[in-house]
């Protein structure tokens, strides 16, 4: 198998390619990783490779099956997603997949189901899915996609081969985005550093929208840390209690701002967070305070991915931030 245009993750690509060549491709696999790392893109590339007619160079991109797969019209590739805010799969959606899965493929040797699990697929739907992957049809391949394996029942995790996708290196991501979006190399490097090489996040950063809101909230929270009372910080963090994706974006920006404060306090000059003035103010804090602040965004991002309660998590974050600066 070949994965044109998909950066990084060499070990994952090699493992799946070897399995395909040996005729041992898993009937059920899980792709997980942080938002923006390319899980859906990789799932579609895998599906295209599985239906490709050129088994020596799948996906070849040129055969009729690849053309239809790229266009989203291949009859043996189905993308299943839930509805509502969480986009999680329902029992009804899994029932429809089950009813369809035992039909023979129309063109390819296999039928591929890309199951986008959303933020919180409930246990009844997962149990229904478990029965399908426990007794799968011989021609069915099920690709589950979610942010974290912890979102799934242990019984499902034990029956799928899980692969964690990581962003490419910052150098690879910067070169890719500079060419793709025709932006100056220096700007691309700054974006890659801010987003940790995450291509999806870099695209969103360039597009604005929610990114600008996340930056505004992160800046207000960092400014609130410099004030004597807790009111400003709690007020700035209030929107995080209702929006998991926004919470995640704010943590990324807080991490960049705190990193900038450490750099400036140590005598450096590079600023990634987008607010040199705020980083300069944070740089006036004692280094021991900055050292306590720096790891907190990543710690809380991991808690966020484990589906922690947003209101409690936001409150705890504010308390830990104030504790770190000695307030």
C-alpha positions as CSV (number, residue, x, y, z in Angstrom):
1,X,0.0,0.0,0.0
2,X,1.1,3.6,-0.7
3,X,-0.2,6.7,0.9
4,X,0.5,9.7,-1.4
5,X,0.4,13.1,0.2
6,X,-0.1,11.7,3.8
7,X,2.8,12.9,5.9
8,X,4.5,11.1,8.8
9,X,3.3,8.0,10.6
10,X,5.8,5.8,8.8
11,X,5.4,2.9,11.2
12,X,1.6,2.8,10.9
13,X,1.8,3.0,7.1
14,X,4.4,0.2,7.0
15,X,2.4,-2.1,9.4
16,X,-0.8,-1.8,7.4
17,X,1.1,-2.1,4.1
18,X,2.7,-5.3,5.2
19,X,-0.6,-6.7,6.4
20,X,-2.2,-5.9,3.1
21,X,0.6,-7.6,1.1
22,X,0.4,-10.7,3.3
23,X,-3.3,-10.9,2.9
24,X,-3.8,-10.3,6.7
25,X,-5.4,-6.9,6.6
26,X,-7.5,-6.6,9.8
27,X,-11.2,-6.8,9.4
28,X,-11.6,-4.1,12.1
29,X,-9.2,-1.4,13.0
30,X,-9.2,1.8,15.0
31,X,-7.6,5.1,13.9
32,X,-7.3,7.5,16.8
33,X,-5.3,10.7,17.4
34,X,-5.7,14.4,18.2
35,X,-8.2,16.4,16.0
36,X,-6.6,17.6,12.8
37,X,-4.0,14.8,12.6
38,X,-5.6,13.3,9.5
39,X,-7.6,10.4,10.8
40,X,-10.4,10.8,8.2
41,X,-8.0,11.4,5.4
42,X,-6.0,8.3,6.2
43,X,-9.2,6.2,6.6
44,X,-10.3,7.2,3.1
45,X,-6.8,6.4,1.7
46,X,-7.0,3.0,3.3
47,X,-10.5,2.4,1.8
48,X,-9.3,3.5,-1.6
49,X,-6.3,1.2,-1.3
50,X,-8.6,-1.7,-0.4
51,X,-10.8,-1.3,-3.5
52,X,-8.0,-0.4,-5.9
53,X,-7.5,-2.7,-8.9
54,X,-3.7,-2.3,-9.0
55,X,-2.8,-4.3,-5.9
56,X,0.9,-3.7,-6.5
57,X,0.6,0.1,-6.1
58,X,-2.6,0.6,-4.2
59,X,-4.1,3.1,-4.2
60,X,-2.9,3.8,-7.7
61,X,-5.2,6.9,-8.1
62,X,-5.8,6.1,-11.7
63,X,-8.0,3.0,-12.0
64,X,-11.8,3.4,-12.1
65,X,-12.1,2.2,-8.5
66,X,-9.7,4.9,-7.3
67,X,-11.3,7.6,-9.3
68,X,-14.7,6.7,-7.8
69,X,-13.3,6.4,-4.3
70,X,-11.7,9.8,-4.5
71,X,-15.0,11.3,-5.7
72,X,-16.9,9.6,-2.9
73,X,-19.0,7.5,-5.2
74,X,-17.6,4.0,-4.9
75,X,-20.4,1.6,-4.1
76,X,-18.3,-0.5,-1.7
77,X,-17.1,2.3,0.5
78,X,-19.5,3.8,3.0
79,X,-18.8,6.6,5.4
80,X,-21.1,6.5,8.5
81,X,-21.5,9.4,10.8
82,X,-23.9,10.3,13.6
83,X,-25.9,13.5,13.9
84,X,-26.3,16.1,16.6
85,X,-23.6,18.1,18.3
86,X,-21.4,15.2,19.2
87,X,-21.8,13.5,15.8
88,X,-21.8,10.2,17.6
89,X,-23.2,7.0,16.1
90,X,-26.7,5.9,17.2
91,X,-28.1,2.4,17.6
92,X,-30.1,3.0,14.4
93,X,-27.0,3.9,12.4
94,X,-25.2,0.8,13.6
95,X,-28.3,-1.3,12.7
96,X,-28.2,0.1,9.2
97,X,-24.5,-0.8,8.8
98,X,-25.2,-4.3,10.1
99,X,-28.0,-4.9,7.7
100,X,-25.9,-3.7,4.8
101,X,-22.6,-5.4,5.8
102,X,-23.7,-9.0,5.0
103,X,-24.5,-8.1,1.3
104,X,-21.8,-9.0,-1.2
105,X,-19.7,-6.2,-2.5
106,X,-20.8,-4.7,-5.8
107,X,-17.4,-4.2,-7.5
108,X,-14.5,-4.7,-5.1
109,X,-13.4,-7.8,-3.2
110,X,-14.4,-6.1,0.1
111,X,-16.9,-3.7,1.5
112,X,-15.3,-0.9,3.6
113,X,-17.2,0.9,6.3
114,X,-15.6,4.1,7.8
115,X,-17.3,4.6,11.1
116,X,-16.9,8.1,12.5
117,X,-17.5,7.5,16.2
118,X,-18.0,11.2,17.2
119,X,-17.3,12.6,20.6
120,X,-19.4,10.1,22.7
121,X,-21.0,7.1,21.1
122,X,-23.2,5.6,23.8
123,X,-22.9,2.1,25.1
124,X,-26.0,0.6,23.5
125,X,-24.7,1.6,20.0
126,X,-21.2,0.3,20.9
127,X,-22.6,-3.0,22.0
128,X,-24.5,-3.3,18.7
129,X,-21.3,-2.6,16.9
130,X,-19.4,-5.1,19.0
131,X,-21.7,-7.9,17.8
132,X,-20.9,-7.0,14.2
133,X,-17.1,-7.0,14.6
134,X,-17.2,-10.1,16.7
135,X,-18.9,-12.0,13.9
136,X,-18.0,-10.0,10.8
137,X,-18.9,-10.9,7.2
138,X,-16.0,-12.4,5.3
139,X,-15.8,-9.5,2.9
140,X,-16.3,-6.6,5.4
141,X,-13.6,-4.2,6.7
142,X,-14.6,-1.8,9.5
143,X,-12.4,1.3,10.1
144,X,-13.4,3.1,13.4
145,X,-12.3,6.7,13.7
146,X,-12.2,8.6,17.0
147,X,-10.0,10.9,19.0
148,X,-9.1,8.4,21.7
149,X,-9.4,4.7,22.2
150,X,-10.7,5.5,25.7
151,X,-13.9,6.6,24.1
152,X,-14.6,3.0,23.2
153,X,-15.7,0.0,25.4
154,X,-12.9,-2.3,26.5
155,X,-14.6,-5.1,24.6
156,X,-14.4,-3.2,21.4
157,X,-10.8,-2.2,22.0
158,X,-9.8,-5.8,22.5
159,X,-11.3,-6.8,19.1
160,X,-9.7,-4.1,16.9
161,X,-6.2,-3.3,15.8
162,X,-5.6,0.2,17.1
163,X,-3.2,2.7,15.4
164,X,-2.5,6.1,16.8
165,X,-1.8,8.8,14.2
166,X,0.6,11.6,15.0
167,X,1.2,14.9,13.3
168,X,4.2,14.9,11.0
169,X,7.4,16.7,12.0
170,X,7.2,20.5,12.1
171,X,9.7,20.7,9.2
172,X,7.5,18.4,7.0
173,X,4.3,20.3,7.9
174,X,5.8,23.7,7.3
175,X,7.1,22.7,3.8
176,X,3.8,21.1,2.9
177,X,1.8,24.1,4.0
178,X,4.1,26.6,2.3
179,X,3.6,24.8,-1.0
180,X,-0.1,24.0,-0.6
181,X,-1.2,27.4,0.6
182,X,1.5,29.5,-1.0
183,X,2.5,31.2,2.2
184,X,6.0,32.5,3.1
185,X,8.3,29.7,4.6
186,X,8.8,31.7,7.8
187,X,5.0,32.0,8.3
188,X,4.6,28.3,7.7
189,X,7.3,27.5,10.2
190,X,5.6,29.7,12.8
191,X,2.3,27.9,12.2
192,X,3.9,24.5,12.4
193,X,5.5,25.4,15.7
194,X,2.2,26.8,17.1
195,X,0.2,23.8,16.0
196,X,2.8,21.1,16.6
197,X,2.9,20.1,13.0
198,X,-0.8,19.3,13.0
199,X,-1.9,20.0,9.4
200,X,-5.6,20.3,10.2
201,X,-5.0,22.8,12.9
202,X,-2.7,24.8,10.6
203,X,-5.4,24.9,8.0
204,X,-7.9,26.1,10.5
205,X,-5.5,28.7,11.8
206,X,-5.2,30.2,8.3
207,X,-8.9,30.1,7.9
208,X,-9.7,32.1,11.0
209,X,-13.1,31.6,12.5
210,X,-13.1,29.7,15.8
211,X,-9.3,30.0,15.9
212,X,-9.5,33.8,16.4
213,X,-12.1,33.2,19.2
214,X,-9.8,30.6,20.9
215,X,-6.9,33.1,20.7
216,X,-9.0,35.8,22.3
217,X,-10.1,33.6,25.2
218,X,-6.5,32.3,25.8
219,X,-5.2,35.8,25.8
220,X,-7.9,36.9,28.3
221,X,-7.2,34.0,30.5
222,X,-3.4,34.7,30.5
223,X,-4.1,38.3,31.3
224,X,-6.4,37.3,34.1
225,X,-3.5,35.4,35.7
226,X,-1.7,38.7,36.1
227,X,-4.6,40.3,38.0
228,X,-5.0,40.0,41.8
229,X,-8.5,38.5,41.9
230,X,-9.9,35.4,40.3
231,X,-13.0,37.1,38.6
232,X,-11.3,38.0,35.3
233,X,-9.8,34.5,34.8
234,X,-13.1,32.7,35.6
235,X,-15.0,35.1,33.3
236,X,-12.6,34.5,30.4
237,X,-12.8,30.7,30.9
238,X,-16.6,30.6,31.0
239,X,-17.1,29.7,27.3
240,X,-15.0,26.6,27.8
241,X,-17.7,24.9,29.9
242,X,-19.9,24.4,26.8
243,X,-17.6,23.7,23.9
244,X,-15.1,20.8,24.0
245,X,-13.5,21.8,20.6
246,X,-13.0,25.4,21.7
247,X,-11.6,24.2,25.1
248,X,-9.0,22.2,23.1
249,X,-8.0,25.1,20.9
250,X,-7.7,27.4,23.9
251,X,-5.3,25.0,25.6
252,X,-3.1,24.9,22.5
253,X,-2.8,28.7,22.6
254,X,-2.3,28.9,26.3
255,X,0.6,26.4,25.8
256,X,2.1,28.6,23.2
257,X,1.8,31.8,25.3
258,X,3.3,30.1,28.4
259,X,6.1,28.7,26.3
260,X,6.8,32.2,25.0
261,X,6.9,33.5,28.6
262,X,9.5,30.9,29.4
263,X,11.6,31.8,26.4
264,X,11.5,35.5,27.1
265,X,12.3,35.0,30.7
266,X,15.3,33.0,29.7
267,X,16.5,35.8,27.4
268,X,15.2,34.4,24.1
269,X,13.2,36.3,21.5
270,X,11.0,33.8,19.5
271,X,7.3,34.3,20.1
272,X,4.8,31.7,18.8
273,X,1.6,32.6,20.7
274,X,0.7,35.6,18.5
275,X,0.8,38.1,21.4
276,X,4.3,39.5,22.0
277,X,3.0,42.0,24.5
278,X,1.3,39.4,26.6
279,X,4.2,37.1,26.5
280,X,6.4,39.9,27.6
281,X,4.2,40.5,30.6
282,X,4.2,36.8,31.5
283,X,8.0,36.9,31.1
284,X,8.1,39.1,34.2
285,X,6.9,36.3,36.3
286,X,9.5,34.2,38.2
287,X,10.9,31.3,36.2
288,X,9.6,28.9,38.8
289,X,6.0,30.1,38.2
290,X,6.4,29.9,34.4
291,X,7.9,26.4,34.8
292,X,4.7,25.4,36.7
293,X,2.4,27.0,34.1
294,X,4.1,25.5,31.0
295,X,3.0,21.8,31.4
296,X,-0.6,22.5,32.5
297,X,-2.2,23.0,29.0
298,X,-1.0,19.5,27.9
299,X,-2.1,17.9,31.2
300,X,-5.6,19.3,30.8
301,X,-5.7,18.4,27.1
302,X,-5.2,14.8,28.1
303,X,-8.0,15.1,30.6
304,X,-10.2,16.7,28.0
305,X,-9.7,13.7,25.6
306,X,-10.8,11.4,28.4
307,X,-14.2,13.1,28.2
308,X,-13.9,14.9,31.5
309,X,-16.8,17.1,32.6
310,X,-16.2,20.5,30.9
311,X,-17.5,22.7,33.7
312,X,-15.4,20.9,36.4
313,X,-12.4,20.8,34.1
314,X,-12.6,24.5,33.4
315,X,-12.9,25.3,37.1
316,X,-10.0,23.0,38.0
317,X,-7.9,24.6,35.2
318,X,-8.4,28.1,36.6
319,X,-7.6,26.9,40.1
320,X,-4.4,25.2,38.9
321,X,-3.3,28.2,36.9
322,X,-3.7,30.5,39.8
323,X,-1.9,28.1,42.1
324,X,1.0,28.0,39.6
325,X,1.5,31.8,39.8
326,X,1.1,31.8,43.5
327,X,-2.3,33.5,43.7
